[in-house]
Amino acid sequence: MKRRAFFLGSLFFLLPLTEAVKASPVMSIGFDEMYEGNPILGLQFSAKLKSLADKIVSVQGFMAPPLKPEADFLVMTREPVSLCPFCNSDQDWPDNIIVVYLSKKQPFVQANRPIVVKGKMQLGSKTDPETGFVSLVRLVDATFEVMK
């Protein structure tokens, strides 16, 4: 029995990431749970956010207006915004956005409609080679749904 469980567990890693996202348990985190510290002196990742690194996570928020009409990524915000909160560097990274790289293109929704995004959480500074967008917190291989 142990041999079968190990074999089946090993097969999980052979699945494409999108299938792994669908099959994994999903933890949730809110924007207010992501950071700790003083915004003036510098925010740090919270223990909860660090514990979710490389795990499948769901986050509720709003879609910022896209940078281009047919992008495979979006910026998710805590509250609805009328302009995209595009950052120049991770030093200016606001505590109320998450970059979301979609597993496939999805039609964008109005910025005032709440959404739930599910994807694999990544932490740390990363510059997107195509757009130059710098992020500290990302969901990759993600999908979103409009909340009802």
Secondary structure as GFF3:
##gff-version 3
##sequence-region A 1 148
A	DSSP	alpha_helix	2	12	.	.	.	ID=ss1
A	DSSP	alpha_helix	17	23	.	.	.	ID=ss2
A	DSSP	beta_strand	27	28	.	.	.	ID=ss3
A	DSSP	three_ten_helix	31	33	.	.	.	ID=ss4
A	DSSP	beta_strand	35	38	.	.	.	ID=ss5
A	DSSP	beta_strand	42	45	.	.	.	ID=ss6
A	DSSP	alpha_helix	47	51	.	.	.	ID=ss7
A	DSSP	beta_strand	56	63	.	.	.	ID=ss8
A	DSSP	beta_strand	73	77	.	.	.	ID=ss9
A	DSSP	three_ten_helix	90	92	.	.	.	ID=ss10
A	DSSP	beta_strand	97	102	.	.	.	ID=ss11
A	DSSP	beta_strand	114	127	.	.	.	ID=ss12
A	DSSP	beta_strand	134	146	.	.	.	ID=ss13
###
